[in-house]
Amino acid sequence: MIYEKAKKLNKAWTSSEEYHRLPMSCIAGPCLTISMFWLAWTAKPTMHWVAPVMSGFVFGFGFQTIFISLLTYVTDAYKIYSASALAASVIVRSIAGALFPLAAEPLYKSFGVSWATSLLGFISLACIPIPFALMRFGPWIRERSPFCQRLILEEKLKASGSNTPVQV
């Protein structure tokens, strides 16, 4: 229903396959942020244990939706070069996953559970515009990517029937 309305209005995200994944991230981003603040301010001994646990369901929905939609976006956007793009994202995610535990203990000792988790919520709040930016500026960003430039050139050559190797 939303897609059909957007298609009638000629929204950019309806014109290309890779953009079909981004609207779900636009919904999931606020869910992730809400869940972080929910957890931050209900993880107290005075609150019933169910309150912070319930935030985990919203967090799980938000995280999985963002993760899957952005990975499929990268796969669709980079086509035959998607393995390289996905490998780069895995490396960055792995480095962050290795470094974050080193910062977690000092962070939670300094700020306490509520404010440390709120800080993570503010960081996730700052990331909410990313899928919106990809919907708006995705073509402009990919025009400046060497991988995408080569892909566009290869697709043009393939469409014209040429078998000439591409040099970028």
C-alpha positions as CSV (number, residue, x, y, z in Angstrom):
1,M,0.0,0.0,0.0
2,I,2.7,2.5,1.0
3,Y,4.8,1.3,-2.0
4,E,1.9,1.8,-4.4
5,K,1.3,5.3,-3.2
6,A,5.0,6.2,-3.4
7,K,5.2,4.7,-7.0
8,K,2.3,6.9,-8.1
9,L,4.1,9.9,-6.7
10,N,7.3,8.9,-8.5
11,K,9.3,8.6,-5.3
12,A,13.0,7.8,-6.1
13,W,13.1,4.8,-3.8
14,T,10.5,3.0,-5.9
15,S,12.5,3.2,-9.1
16,S,15.4,1.0,-8.3
17,E,15.6,-2.5,-6.7
18,E,18.1,-1.6,-4.1
19,Y,16.0,1.2,-2.7
20,H,13.1,-1.2,-1.9
21,R,15.0,-2.3,1.2
22,L,15.6,1.1,2.8
23,P,12.1,2.1,3.9
24,M,12.1,-0.7,6.5
25,S,15.4,0.7,7.9
26,C,13.7,4.1,8.2
27,I,11.1,2.4,10.5
28,A,13.6,0.2,12.3
29,G,16.0,3.0,13.2
30,P,13.6,4.8,15.6
31,C,12.6,1.4,17.1
32,L,16.3,0.7,17.9
33,T,16.7,4.1,19.5
34,I,13.5,3.9,21.5
35,S,14.5,0.5,22.8
36,M,17.9,1.8,23.9
37,F,16.3,4.6,26.0
38,W,13.6,2.2,27.2
39,L,16.3,-0.1,28.5
40,A,18.4,2.7,29.9
41,W,15.7,4.0,32.1
42,T,14.0,0.8,33.2
43,A,17.1,-1.2,34.1
44,K,16.8,-0.3,37.8
45,P,16.3,-2.4,40.9
46,T,13.1,-0.5,41.6
47,M,11.6,-1.6,38.2
48,H,10.0,-5.0,37.6
49,W,12.5,-7.1,35.5
50,V,9.9,-7.5,32.7
51,A,10.2,-3.8,31.7
52,P,13.8,-3.8,30.5
53,V,13.4,-7.3,29.0
54,M,10.5,-6.0,26.9
55,S,12.8,-3.4,25.3
56,G,14.8,-6.4,24.0
57,F,11.9,-7.3,21.6
58,V,11.9,-3.8,20.1
59,F,15.7,-3.8,20.0
60,G,15.7,-7.2,18.2
61,F,13.2,-6.1,15.6
62,G,15.1,-2.9,15.0
63,F,18.5,-4.4,14.8
64,Q,17.6,-7.4,12.6
65,T,15.6,-5.2,10.2
66,I,18.4,-2.6,9.9
67,F,21.0,-5.3,9.5
68,I,19.2,-7.3,6.8
69,S,17.9,-4.3,4.9
70,L,21.2,-2.5,4.7
71,L,23.1,-5.7,3.8
72,T,20.6,-6.4,1.0
73,Y,20.9,-2.8,-0.1
74,V,24.7,-3.1,-0.4
75,T,24.3,-6.4,-2.3
76,D,21.8,-4.9,-4.7
77,A,23.8,-1.7,-5.2
78,Y,27.2,-3.2,-5.8
79,K,25.9,-6.3,-7.7
80,I,29.0,-8.3,-8.8
81,Y,31.2,-6.3,-6.4
82,S,29.0,-6.9,-3.5
83,A,31.3,-9.5,-1.9
84,S,34.0,-6.8,-1.6
85,A,31.5,-4.3,-0.2
86,L,30.1,-6.8,2.3
87,A,33.6,-7.9,3.3
88,A,34.5,-4.3,4.1
89,S,31.3,-4.0,6.2
90,V,32.2,-7.2,8.0
91,I,35.7,-6.0,8.8
92,V,34.4,-2.7,10.2
93,R,31.7,-4.4,12.2
94,S,34.3,-6.9,13.6
95,I,36.7,-4.2,14.6
96,A,33.9,-2.3,16.3
97,G,32.8,-5.6,18.0
98,A,36.3,-6.2,19.2
99,L,36.9,-2.6,20.5
100,F,33.5,-2.0,22.1
101,P,34.0,-4.4,25.0
102,L,37.2,-2.5,25.9
103,A,35.2,0.7,26.3
104,A,32.1,-0.8,28.0
105,E,33.4,-1.3,31.5
106,P,34.9,2.2,31.8
107,L,31.8,3.7,30.2
108,Y,29.4,2.0,32.6
109,K,31.5,2.6,35.6
110,S,31.8,6.3,34.8
111,F,28.2,7.0,33.8
112,G,26.2,4.3,35.4
113,V,23.7,2.0,33.6
114,S,21.1,4.6,32.7
115,W,23.4,7.3,31.3
116,A,25.8,4.9,29.6
117,T,23.0,3.2,27.8
118,S,21.5,6.6,27.0
119,L,24.8,7.6,25.4
120,L,24.4,4.5,23.2
121,G,20.8,5.6,22.5
122,F,22.1,9.1,21.5
123,I,24.6,7.5,19.1
124,S,21.8,5.4,17.6
125,L,19.7,8.5,17.3
126,A,22.5,10.1,15.3
127,C,22.4,7.1,12.9
128,I,18.7,7.3,12.2
129,P,19.2,9.6,9.1
130,I,21.5,7.1,7.4
131,P,18.8,5.1,5.4
132,F,17.0,8.4,4.6
133,A,20.3,9.8,3.3
134,L,20.9,6.6,1.2
135,M,17.4,7.0,-0.3
136,R,18.1,10.7,-1.1
137,F,21.8,10.7,-2.0
138,G,22.5,7.0,-2.9
139,P,22.9,7.6,-6.7
140,W,25.3,10.6,-6.0
141,I,27.3,8.5,-3.5
142,R,27.6,5.5,-5.9
143,E,28.6,7.8,-8.8
144,R,31.8,8.6,-6.8
145,S,32.5,4.9,-5.9
146,P,35.2,3.3,-8.1
147,F,33.4,0.0,-7.9
148,C,30.1,1.4,-9.0
149,Q,31.7,3.5,-11.8
150,R,33.2,0.3,-13.1
151,L,29.9,-1.6,-12.7
152,I,28.0,1.2,-14.6
153,L,30.5,1.1,-17.4
154,E,30.3,-2.7,-17.6
155,E,26.5,-2.6,-17.8
156,K,26.7,0.0,-20.6
157,L,29.1,-2.1,-22.5
158,K,27.1,-5.2,-22.0
159,A,23.9,-3.4,-23.1
160,S,25.7,-2.3,-26.3
161,G,26.9,-5.8,-27.0
162,S,30.6,-5.1,-26.6
163,N,33.0,-7.6,-25.1
164,T,35.8,-5.1,-24.5
165,P,37.4,-5.4,-21.0
166,V,36.9,-2.5,-18.8
167,Q,39.8,-0.4,-17.5
168,V,39.0,2.2,-14.8
